[in-house]
Amino acid sequence: MMAFYRKRGNKWEYRISYIDRRTGKPKETSKGGFRTKKEAQLAAVEAESKIQHFGFAENGRETIKKYMEDWLEVYKKPYVEKITYSVQERNVRLNILPRWSHYKLKDITRTEYQKWINELRENYSEGTVRRIHSIFKSALDDAVHEFRIIRENPIQKVKIPKDKESSKEIKYFTKKQLDLFLKEVKKPQKNAKYQHSIQYFVLFSLMGRTGIRIGEALALTWDDFDSNNKTISINKTLIYPLNSQPYLSTPKTKKSKRIVKLDKVTVNLMKKHRINQKEVILRYENYKATDKNIIFHQHDGRWLRTNVVREYFKVVCKRANLPVLSPHALRHSHAVHLLEAGVNIKYVSERLGHASVKVTADTYLHVTNKIEDDALTLYENYVENRDRAKTGQTSSSNTQNPNK
């Protein structure tokens, strides 16, 4: 890296030559308008420091393509979970770069970006667009505050068009529907390859009676099940990317790591499944034991595939003549049933592993609203009965003592 200085008119300018660490090609950056050579030298030292430390030097003249690729590789990949990086990289590659790759950082305008966001909402859900925007905004925030290569974030106050209220409704089974679903899972199927296995019945029962996520359920090993204390330990989640190898990751949030208490029925089912698992291995020649002590696994001992579970779930819904939902509906169902039973919302939040009670309240708004209405009705009845009782006592008292 080398800096050169020259005087143009009555002002000084610096020019820095350096090798781009990503491409290996020579590059230059320059800036003028300094009153003295000393000022130019001081500014050049600061610019060289940025090049050395960040790899970004040009004041907003970096292309979005180069900036985003470097930002992901150098400043995200080593510091975030593998699944998080995978989602970020995919959104940058498939959504952000096709539209913005040839733009320079300084060329992005709020109006043009807002138009793009509006176009995205025509094809994607609010949640998906929020994720795409969040990644881009985070990258540009770093360009402002960390690397100082642009003065402000042009997409800071961009608005995401919201979904219609009806699309936010959660999907779940009523208690009766859940019973029908589980009865259907339990029924032996003529064409089933491993008819003696009760694995899916236990898996869906466990999810429906604990509210654990599908990834948390599939990541469970027998070491996580404590039959004496009647608990399961949620300390990992299975990530099964499409066309890629599965891997274990940390739970979704800090509070997702938790101990979940099991009811007696579920404890007995888990014990029965442990025995059944061994029986199935002995009964079917090509059914192998798992070397990872996995509770729910494929016939060859590997992790059960999430997409296979989802498809099987849909098939059962159709057989039971129920709404065709996803396994995540079991989590919602458990939460709704707990709240309808009058369980404290803080307990429900902790059991589900939500980041906060607010998340639980917002997610199950229709249930919490009903709880509030019921509570208010109880209060009104209490007050009315108390007032009636007082009125009755007064009337009785006056009748008995008319001269008082």
C-alpha positions as CSV (number, residue, x, y, z in Angstrom):
1,M,0.0,0.0,0.0
2,M,1.4,3.4,-1.0
3,A,0.2,7.0,-0.8
4,F,1.0,9.8,-3.2
5,Y,0.4,13.5,-2.8
6,R,0.1,16.3,-5.3
7,K,-1.0,19.9,-5.3
8,R,-3.8,20.9,-7.7
9,G,-4.1,24.7,-7.8
10,N,-4.0,25.8,-4.1
11,K,-5.3,22.5,-2.7
12,W,-3.7,19.2,-1.9
13,E,-4.8,15.7,-2.9
14,Y,-3.8,12.2,-1.8
15,R,-4.0,9.0,-4.0
16,I,-3.6,5.5,-2.4
17,S,-2.7,2.4,-4.4
18,Y,-3.5,-0.9,-2.8
19,I,-4.3,-4.6,-3.6
20,D,-7.9,-5.6,-3.2
21,R,-7.8,-8.5,-0.7
22,R,-10.8,-10.2,-2.3
23,T,-9.9,-10.0,-6.0
24,G,-6.1,-9.7,-5.7
25,K,-6.2,-6.9,-8.2
26,P,-4.6,-3.4,-7.8
27,K,-7.0,-0.6,-6.9
28,E,-6.7,3.2,-6.2
29,T,-8.7,5.6,-4.1
30,S,-8.1,9.4,-3.9
31,K,-9.5,12.5,-2.2
32,G,-8.6,16.2,-2.7
33,G,-9.5,19.6,-1.4
34,F,-7.1,19.7,1.5
35,R,-5.6,23.1,2.4
36,T,-2.1,21.8,3.3
37,K,-0.1,18.7,2.5
38,K,-0.1,17.8,6.2
39,E,-3.9,17.6,6.2
40,A,-3.8,15.4,3.1
41,Q,-1.2,13.1,4.8
42,L,-3.3,12.8,8.0
43,A,-6.4,11.9,5.9
44,A,-4.4,9.4,3.9
45,V,-3.2,7.7,7.1
46,E,-6.9,7.3,8.2
47,A,-7.9,6.0,4.8
48,E,-5.0,3.5,4.8
49,S,-6.1,2.3,8.2
50,K,-9.6,1.7,7.0
51,I,-8.3,-0.3,4.0
52,Q,-6.1,-2.4,6.2
53,H,-8.8,-3.0,8.8
54,F,-12.0,-3.2,6.9
55,G,-11.2,-3.7,3.2
56,F,-13.5,-0.8,2.3
57,A,-12.1,2.6,1.4
58,E,-14.0,4.4,-1.2
59,N,-16.5,7.0,0.1
60,G,-19.7,5.5,-1.1
61,R,-18.2,4.4,-4.4
62,E,-18.0,0.7,-3.5
63,T,-20.4,-1.4,-5.5
64,I,-23.3,-3.1,-3.7
65,K,-22.1,-6.5,-5.0
66,K,-18.6,-6.2,-3.7
67,Y,-19.6,-4.6,-0.4
68,M,-22.4,-7.2,0.4
69,E,-20.2,-10.2,-0.6
70,D,-17.3,-8.9,1.6
71,W,-19.6,-7.9,4.4
72,L,-21.1,-11.5,4.5
73,E,-17.8,-13.3,4.2
74,V,-15.7,-11.3,6.6
75,Y,-18.1,-9.7,9.1
76,K,-21.0,-12.2,9.3
77,K,-19.9,-15.7,8.5
78,P,-17.5,-16.1,11.4
79,Y,-19.8,-14.6,14.0
80,V,-23.3,-15.9,13.4
81,E,-25.0,-19.3,13.5
82,K,-24.6,-21.4,10.4
83,I,-28.3,-21.4,9.6
84,T,-28.4,-17.6,10.1
85,Y,-25.6,-17.1,7.7
86,S,-27.2,-19.4,5.2
87,V,-30.5,-17.4,5.3
88,Q,-28.6,-14.1,5.0
89,E,-26.4,-15.3,2.1
90,R,-29.3,-16.8,0.2
91,N,-31.4,-13.6,0.5
92,V,-28.5,-11.4,-0.6
93,R,-27.7,-13.7,-3.6
94,L,-31.3,-14.3,-4.7
95,N,-33.1,-11.0,-3.8
96,I,-30.7,-8.1,-3.1
97,L,-27.9,-8.5,-5.7
98,P,-30.1,-9.2,-8.8
99,R,-31.6,-5.7,-8.3
100,W,-28.8,-3.7,-6.7
101,S,-25.4,-5.4,-7.6
102,H,-24.2,-2.7,-10.0
103,Y,-25.3,0.3,-7.8
104,K,-22.7,2.1,-5.7
105,L,-23.5,2.6,-2.1
106,K,-23.8,6.4,-2.6
107,D,-26.4,5.9,-5.4
108,I,-29.1,4.2,-3.4
109,T,-32.1,6.5,-2.8
110,R,-34.9,6.1,-0.4
111,T,-37.6,6.6,-3.1
112,E,-36.2,4.0,-5.4
113,Y,-35.6,1.5,-2.6
114,Q,-39.2,2.0,-1.3
115,K,-40.5,1.3,-4.8
116,W,-38.5,-2.0,-4.8
117,I,-39.9,-3.0,-1.4
118,N,-43.4,-2.3,-2.6
119,E,-42.7,-4.6,-5.7
120,L,-41.4,-7.3,-3.4
121,R,-44.6,-7.2,-1.3
122,E,-46.6,-8.1,-4.4
123,N,-44.8,-11.5,-4.6
124,Y,-43.6,-12.2,-1.0
125,S,-45.2,-12.2,2.5
126,E,-44.6,-9.3,4.9
127,G,-42.3,-11.5,7.0
128,T,-40.1,-12.5,4.0
129,V,-39.8,-8.8,2.9
130,R,-38.9,-7.8,6.4
131,R,-36.1,-10.4,6.5
132,I,-34.7,-9.1,3.2
133,H,-34.9,-5.5,4.3
134,S,-33.4,-6.3,7.7
135,I,-30.3,-7.8,6.1
136,F,-29.8,-4.9,3.7
137,K,-30.5,-2.3,6.4
138,S,-28.0,-4.0,8.8
139,A,-25.3,-4.0,6.1
140,L,-25.8,-0.3,5.3
141,D,-25.9,0.5,9.1
142,D,-22.4,-1.0,9.3
143,A,-21.4,1.0,6.3
144,V,-22.4,4.1,8.2
145,H,-21.4,3.4,11.8
146,E,-18.6,0.7,11.5
147,F,-16.8,1.5,8.3
148,R,-17.8,5.1,7.9
149,I,-17.9,4.9,4.1
150,I,-21.3,6.6,3.7
151,R,-22.7,9.4,5.9
152,E,-26.2,8.1,6.4
153,N,-28.3,5.0,5.8
154,P,-30.8,5.9,2.9
155,I,-33.1,3.0,3.8
156,Q,-33.4,3.8,7.5
157,K,-37.0,4.8,7.5
158,V,-38.4,2.7,4.7
159,K,-41.8,1.2,5.4
160,I,-42.9,-2.4,4.8
161,P,-46.5,-2.8,3.6
162,K,-48.3,-4.9,6.2
163,D,-50.3,-8.1,5.6
164,K,-54.0,-7.9,5.9
165,E,-55.2,-8.7,9.4
166,S,-56.8,-12.0,8.4
167,S,-53.5,-13.5,7.1
168,K,-52.0,-13.1,10.6
169,E,-54.4,-15.6,12.2
170,I,-52.6,-18.6,13.6
171,K,-53.6,-22.1,12.6
172,Y,-54.2,-24.7,15.2
173,F,-56.4,-27.7,16.1
174,T,-59.2,-27.5,18.6
175,K,-59.0,-30.1,21.4
176,K,-61.5,-32.3,19.5
177,Q,-59.6,-31.9,16.2
178,L,-56.3,-32.8,17.9
179,D,-57.8,-36.0,19.3
180,L,-59.1,-36.9,15.9
181,F,-55.7,-36.3,14.3
182,L,-53.8,-38.4,16.9
183,K,-56.4,-41.2,16.6
184,E,-55.8,-41.2,12.8
185,V,-52.0,-41.3,13.3
186,K,-52.3,-44.3,15.6
187,K,-54.4,-46.3,13.1
188,P,-52.3,-49.1,11.4
189,Q,-52.0,-48.5,7.6
190,K,-52.1,-51.4,5.2
191,N,-49.3,-50.1,3.0
192,A,-47.1,-48.8,5.8
193,K,-43.6,-50.2,5.6
194,Y,-43.0,-50.4,9.3
195,Q,-46.5,-51.0,10.7
196,H,-45.2,-52.0,14.1
197,S,-43.6,-48.6,14.7
198,I,-45.4,-46.0,16.9
199,Q,-42.8,-43.4,16.1
200,Y,-45.0,-40.8,14.4
201,F,-47.8,-41.2,16.9
202,V,-45.3,-40.5,19.8
203,L,-43.6,-37.6,17.9
204,F,-46.9,-35.8,17.2
205,S,-48.3,-36.5,20.6
206,L,-45.1,-35.1,22.2
207,M,-45.3,-32.0,20.1
208,G,-49.0,-31.5,20.8
209,R,-48.6,-32.0,24.5
210,T,-45.5,-29.8,25.0
211,G,-45.5,-27.2,22.2
212,I,-41.9,-27.9,21.2
213,R,-40.8,-27.0,17.7
214,I,-40.3,-29.6,15.0
215,G,-36.6,-29.0,14.9
216,E,-36.4,-29.3,18.7
217,A,-38.3,-32.6,18.6
218,L,-36.2,-34.2,15.9
219,A,-32.9,-33.2,17.6
220,L,-33.9,-35.0,20.8
221,T,-31.8,-37.9,22.1
222,W,-32.6,-40.3,24.8
223,D,-30.1,-38.4,27.0
224,D,-32.5,-35.5,26.9
225,F,-35.4,-37.5,28.4
226,D,-35.5,-37.8,32.2
227,S,-38.2,-40.3,33.1
228,N,-37.7,-39.9,36.8
229,N,-38.2,-36.1,36.8
230,K,-40.7,-36.3,33.9
231,T,-38.9,-33.8,31.7
232,I,-37.2,-33.3,28.4
233,S,-34.3,-31.0,27.9
234,I,-34.4,-28.6,24.9
235,N,-30.8,-27.6,24.2
236,K,-30.4,-28.0,20.4
237,T,-32.4,-27.9,17.2
238,L,-32.1,-29.9,14.0
239,I,-31.5,-27.9,10.8
240,Y,-32.2,-29.9,7.6
241,P,-31.5,-27.6,4.6
242,L,-32.9,-28.5,1.3
243,N,-30.4,-30.5,-0.8
244,S,-27.8,-30.3,2.0
245,Q,-26.6,-32.2,5.0
246,P,-28.5,-31.9,8.3
247,Y,-26.7,-30.4,11.4
248,L,-27.5,-29.5,15.0
249,S,-27.7,-25.9,16.0
250,T,-28.4,-23.9,19.2
251,P,-32.1,-23.3,19.9
252,K,-33.9,-20.3,18.2
253,T,-33.5,-17.9,21.1
254,K,-31.7,-17.8,24.4
255,K,-35.0,-18.6,26.2
256,S,-35.6,-21.5,23.8
257,K,-33.1,-23.5,25.8
258,R,-35.3,-24.9,28.5
259,I,-36.5,-27.9,30.5
260,V,-40.0,-28.9,29.6
261,K,-42.2,-30.8,32.1
262,L,-44.1,-33.8,30.8
263,D,-47.5,-35.0,31.8
264,K,-48.0,-38.7,32.8
265,V,-49.5,-39.7,29.5
266,T,-46.5,-38.3,27.6
267,V,-44.0,-39.9,30.0
268,N,-45.6,-43.3,29.5
269,L,-45.7,-42.8,25.7
270,M,-42.0,-42.0,25.7
271,K,-41.2,-45.1,27.7
272,K,-43.3,-47.2,25.4
273,H,-41.6,-45.7,22.3
274,R,-38.2,-46.6,23.7
275,I,-39.2,-50.2,24.0
276,N,-41.0,-50.1,20.6
277,Q,-37.9,-48.7,18.9
278,K,-35.9,-51.7,19.9
279,E,-38.7,-54.1,18.9
280,V,-38.9,-52.5,15.4
281,I,-35.1,-52.9,14.9
282,L,-35.4,-56.6,15.7
283,R,-38.6,-57.1,13.6
284,Y,-37.4,-55.5,10.4
285,E,-34.2,-56.6,8.7
286,N,-33.3,-53.3,7.1
287,Y,-34.3,-51.1,10.1
288,K,-31.1,-50.1,11.9
289,A,-30.3,-48.7,15.3
290,T,-29.0,-45.2,15.6
291,D,-25.5,-44.6,16.7
292,K,-26.5,-41.1,18.0
293,N,-29.1,-42.3,20.5
294,I,-31.8,-40.4,18.5
295,I,-35.4,-40.6,19.8
296,F,-37.0,-40.1,16.3
297,H,-34.9,-41.4,13.4
298,Q,-35.1,-42.9,9.8
299,H,-34.9,-46.6,9.2
300,D,-31.2,-46.3,8.5
301,G,-30.5,-44.6,11.9
302,R,-30.1,-41.1,10.5
303,W,-31.9,-37.9,11.6
304,L,-35.6,-37.9,10.6
305,R,-36.1,-35.4,7.7
306,T,-38.3,-32.4,8.4
307,N,-39.8,-32.4,4.9
308,V,-40.8,-36.0,5.3
309,V,-42.4,-35.3,8.6
310,R,-44.3,-32.4,7.1
311,E,-45.6,-34.4,4.2
312,Y,-46.7,-37.3,6.5
313,F,-48.5,-34.8,8.7
314,K,-50.5,-33.5,5.7
315,V,-51.4,-37.0,4.7
316,V,-52.8,-37.7,8.1
317,C,-54.8,-34.4,8.1
318,K,-56.4,-35.5,4.8
319,R,-57.2,-39.0,6.1
320,A,-58.8,-37.5,9.2
321,N,-60.8,-35.0,7.1
322,L,-59.2,-32.1,9.0
323,P,-57.8,-28.8,7.8
324,V,-54.4,-29.5,6.1
325,L,-52.0,-27.8,8.4
326,S,-48.3,-28.1,9.2
327,P,-46.6,-29.7,12.3
328,H,-46.1,-26.2,13.7
329,A,-49.9,-26.2,14.3
330,L,-49.3,-28.6,17.1
331,R,-47.2,-25.9,18.9
332,H,-50.0,-23.4,18.4
333,S,-52.6,-25.9,19.5
334,H,-50.8,-26.6,22.8
335,A,-50.4,-22.9,23.5
336,V,-54.1,-22.2,22.8
337,H,-55.3,-25.2,24.9
338,L,-53.1,-24.1,27.8
339,L,-54.5,-20.5,27.7
340,E,-58.1,-21.7,27.2
341,A,-57.6,-23.9,30.3
342,G,-56.7,-20.7,32.3
343,V,-52.9,-21.3,32.6
344,N,-50.9,-18.2,33.4
345,I,-49.5,-16.6,30.2
346,K,-46.0,-16.3,31.8
347,Y,-45.9,-20.0,32.3
348,V,-47.1,-20.6,28.7
349,S,-44.4,-18.2,27.4
350,E,-41.6,-20.0,29.3
351,R,-42.9,-23.5,28.3
352,L,-42.8,-22.5,24.6
353,G,-39.4,-20.8,24.9
354,H,-40.6,-17.5,23.6
355,A,-38.2,-14.5,23.9
356,S,-40.8,-12.6,26.0
357,V,-44.3,-12.7,27.3
358,K,-45.2,-10.0,24.8
359,V,-44.4,-12.4,22.0
360,T,-46.8,-15.0,23.5
361,A,-49.5,-12.4,24.0
362,D,-49.2,-10.9,20.5
363,T,-49.1,-14.3,18.9
364,Y,-52.2,-15.6,20.6
365,L,-54.1,-12.3,20.7
366,H,-57.5,-13.8,20.0
367,V,-57.1,-16.1,23.0
368,T,-55.7,-13.5,25.3
369,N,-58.5,-11.1,24.4
370,K,-61.0,-13.8,25.3
371,I,-59.2,-14.3,28.6
372,E,-59.4,-10.6,29.3
373,D,-63.1,-10.5,28.4
374,D,-63.8,-13.5,30.6
375,A,-61.8,-12.0,33.5
376,L,-63.7,-8.7,33.1
377,T,-67.0,-10.6,33.1
378,L,-66.0,-12.4,36.3
379,Y,-65.1,-9.0,37.9
380,E,-68.4,-7.5,36.8
381,N,-70.4,-10.5,38.2
382,Y,-68.4,-10.2,41.4
383,V,-69.1,-6.5,41.8
384,E,-72.8,-6.9,40.9
385,N,-73.3,-9.7,43.4
386,R,-71.5,-7.8,46.1
387,D,-73.7,-4.7,45.5
388,R,-76.8,-6.9,45.5
389,A,-75.7,-8.5,48.7
390,K,-75.2,-5.1,50.3
391,T,-78.6,-3.8,49.1
392,G,-80.3,-6.9,50.3
393,Q,-78.7,-6.6,53.7
394,T,-79.8,-3.0,54.0
395,S,-83.4,-3.7,53.0
396,S,-83.5,-6.6,55.5
397,S,-82.0,-4.5,58.2
398,N,-84.6,-1.7,57.6
399,T,-87.4,-4.1,57.6
400,Q,-86.4,-5.6,60.9
401,N,-85.7,-2.3,62.5
402,P,-88.2,0.2,61.1
403,N,-87.7,2.8,63.9
404,K,-83.9,3.0,63.4
